[in-house]
Amino acid sequence: MGITERKEREKEQRRSAIIDAAEKVFFSKGIENATMDEVAGKAEFSKGTLYLYFKNKNELLHGIIGRGLEILLTMFKGAVKKEKKGFDKIKAIGQSYYEFYKKKPDYFAAMLHQDTHEIDPELMEKSPNYARCLELGNRIFGLIQEAVTTGIADGTVRQDLEPARLSLVLWGHTSGILNMVKTKVTVIKEMFNMDEEEIIEYSHRLIEDYLVDKTWKDEKIK
């Protein structure tokens, strides 16, 4: 291994160690309460070293979100490979997203936090961490849209729906339902007598009733 390769490997190792430390601080204290000083201390790097890799807390947050998106992308890829019909692929993606929400709640919370905040235009233009998140997000959206397009082509999804718009709404709907479950499940249980699983199942049924070609559904049941 040459000097250049070794330096690049060491640089990536430091970056990864900083993100490891940031996850511990962000996930334990909360994103709003965490500080760069605490991350530097946890990583056992100087604050100056920290800022060489991440210019601010928002950029560091995108380093964490990138990891979450990589996990989610891998889960979605595995889910769609198991199914042949378009609608079944869409359903598998939804179930996989719920699994991610349950198994990786801290990553889900970090992604949701960013979704509810405005993006700094400068960050969009200059941050490689944000660019990576954008790339991963586009790939995830591409999987959803591909599943929808497959469903329209094979007749398991209504022919009158537009793939890109439908994919956007499906993503937004599912994220919103999971956020509601995460933040308000106790209140919903008291007011509507529904637990988390019932809310998710009800949401899936609504999506199915809207998307599915009824003829294909009837044939599948027989």
Secondary structure, 3 states (H helix, E strand, C coil): CCHHHHHHHHHHHHHHHHHHHHHHHHHHHCCCCCCHHHHHHHHCCCHHHHHHHCCCHHHHHHHHHHHHHHHHHHHHHHHHHCCCCHHHHHHHHHHHHHHHHHHCHHHHHHHHHHHCCCCCHHHHHHCHHHHHHHHHHHHHHHHHHHHHHHHHHHCCECCCCCHHHHHHHHHHHHHHHHHHHHHHHHHHHHHHCCCHHHHHHHHHHHHHHHHECHHHHHHHHC
